[in-house]
Amino acid sequence: MEGNEEHTMNTDEFLNSSVEYERTTRIWDSHDDEGTSVSKPPPRICLPAGVLQSLKDLAP
């Protein structure tokens, strides 16, 4: 079963591999013109119909 080994990434590899990603601020934590924090609702998430239906089926 050669070639089927999973590569597990240690923490240092993960941190070094994600260095190229630009850090962005969360869109729901912004400041208005006066510098006070304004809370915004999180963005909407669109799910495929099949996933949405399976989530509805989980509800009691």
VOPAGU-2260 file (C-alpha; in pm, 1 decimal, decimal comma):
REM VOPAGU-2260
SITE   aa  ch    i         X         Y         Z
SITE  MET   A    0       0,0       0,0       0,0
SITE  GLU   A    1     272,7     241,9     -93,3
SITE  GLY   A    2     177,2     591,9    -202,6
SITE  ASN   A    3    -136,1     604,0      12,0
SITE  GLU   A    4      27,4     768,5     311,2
SITE  GLU   A    5    -143,1    1079,4     440,8
SITE  HIS   A    6      73,2    1384,3     488,0
SITE  THR   A    7       8,9    1543,4     822,9
SITE  MET   A    8     121,8    1899,6     860,1
SITE  ASN   A    9     276,0    2009,7    1186,7
SITE  THR   A   10     200,8    2351,0    1331,7
SITE  ASP   A   11     517,4    2515,2    1199,0
SITE  GLU   A   12     445,3    2392,7     845,5
SITE  PHE   A   13      89,3    2521,5     868,6
SITE  LEU   A   14     192,7    2863,2     996,8
SITE  ASN   A   15     465,9    2896,5     736,8
SITE  SER   A   16     235,4    2785,8     455,4
SITE  SER   A   17     -29,9    3042,4     543,7
SITE  VAL   A   18     209,3    3338,2     557,1
SITE  GLU   A   19     118,4    3437,8     201,8
SITE  TYR   A   20    -247,2    3492,2     294,7
SITE  GLU   A   21    -331,2    3853,2     368,4
SITE  ARG   A   22    -493,5    3917,2     702,6
SITE  THR   A   23    -831,3    4082,9     672,2
SITE  THR   A   24   -1054,2    4233,0     935,5
SITE  ARG   A   25   -1392,2    4079,9    1000,6
SITE  ILE   A   26   -1658,1    4268,4     809,5
SITE  TRP   A   27   -1900,5    4274,1    1100,6
SITE  ASP   A   28   -1652,5    4457,2    1327,5
SITE  SER   A   29   -1606,6    4797,4    1172,5
SITE  HIS   A   30   -1584,1    5152,4    1295,0
SITE  ASP   A   31   -1803,2    5442,7    1201,5
SITE  ASP   A   32   -1669,1    5793,9    1131,9
SITE  GLU   A   33   -1649,5    5876,0    1502,9
SITE  GLY   A   34   -1435,5    5570,0    1577,7
SITE  THR   A   35   -1695,6    5382,7    1780,1
SITE  SER   A   36   -1744,9    5015,4    1711,5
SITE  VAL   A   37   -2045,2    4927,9    1497,8
SITE  SER   A   38   -2182,3    4575,1    1508,4
SITE  LYS   A   39   -2298,1    4438,9    1173,7
SITE  PRO   A   40   -2474,3    4106,9    1117,7
SITE  PRO   A   41   -2261,5    3826,3     974,2
SITE  PRO   A   42   -2289,1    3773,2     597,6
SITE  ARG   A   43   -2552,8    3538,8     459,1
SITE  ILE   A   44   -2441,3    3191,5     362,2
SITE  CYS   A   45   -2587,7    3024,7      53,5
SITE  LEU   A   46   -2606,5    2646,3      67,9
SITE  PRO   A   47   -2696,0    2397,9    -204,0
SITE  ALA   A   48   -3056,1    2276,3    -183,6
SITE  GLY   A   49   -2954,0    1921,7     -82,9
SITE  VAL   A   50   -2742,4    2045,0     205,7
SITE  LEU   A   51   -3012,7    2286,0     315,7
SITE  GLN   A   52   -3274,7    2009,2     314,3
SITE  SER   A   53   -3052,4    1776,5     518,3
SITE  LEU   A   54   -3003,7    2053,3     775,0
SITE  LYS   A   55   -3379,9    2105,7     793,7
SITE  ASP   A   56   -3424,9    1731,5     846,8
SITE  LEU   A   57   -3194,4    1749,7    1150,2
SITE  ALA   A   58   -3420,3    1998,7    1328,4
SITE  PRO   A   59   -3647,9    1844,6    1594,3
